[in-house]
């Protein structure tokens, strides 16, 4: 409960800092069902495992992932560089909640911030559907600066959807015995 309150406070604090009301945050969401228990799916997502897997399996999209700071826990800073012709962005892990299986990263530079967004938060929820099935829910929360609202810039959820599909393929084919 305390972690949930802390997360809500963190989002509100960021919103106040950049003068964004929570009602102004927009969301893009993707869900993928995986035939693997939630605890195993979470183990892949909770630290750097999903980033390493994505870099290996999505070479046509992700050129490189660098850990600039940290070991995969809260405070870890990653720089993702995409294939030539695309941009890069840097993110920091703000929340890793093992009980709720939630991970939140905030974009520090690049990505949606380059096209007129004032904030971008990426949230992963690993939801238990049954004892042998889970759902990977990826959500991007973002706000657009007033001067860019007419252009309606949006972050791209397709990369997170592709990462979830890679995770599904990997998890469902792993030998868990």
C-alpha angles and dihedrals in degrees: 000000000000091000091051091051089047091053093049090048090049092052091047091048091052090046092052091046093056094032096247121142115219089241088062094059111106124204137213114189137188127183129194125183115221126196091224130091116268094243091060093046089049092053089061094047103037099080133000099317096097092046092052092046092049092050090051098044103034100050090141088063108024117052097180144347117207127190103220095177138002139017102268098288130106109312095032112142120207130187115205117197117193128210115289113291093035130086134250133224141196123222138182125213105236102169133028110170113181094187096053093029093232128146124184127189128184122212109237099183140355126017115070091354089070093058100048109289118132095202139011124189123183116203128187120195119186105203125194108230095172135338089278102031136063139177125229106212115190118189131181115199115192144161128210123224112245094244091056099043094100089058090050097212116199134189116240116256092182093087092053090047090052091048090052090051090050089049091049092051092047096045096046092051098044119107105240097180 
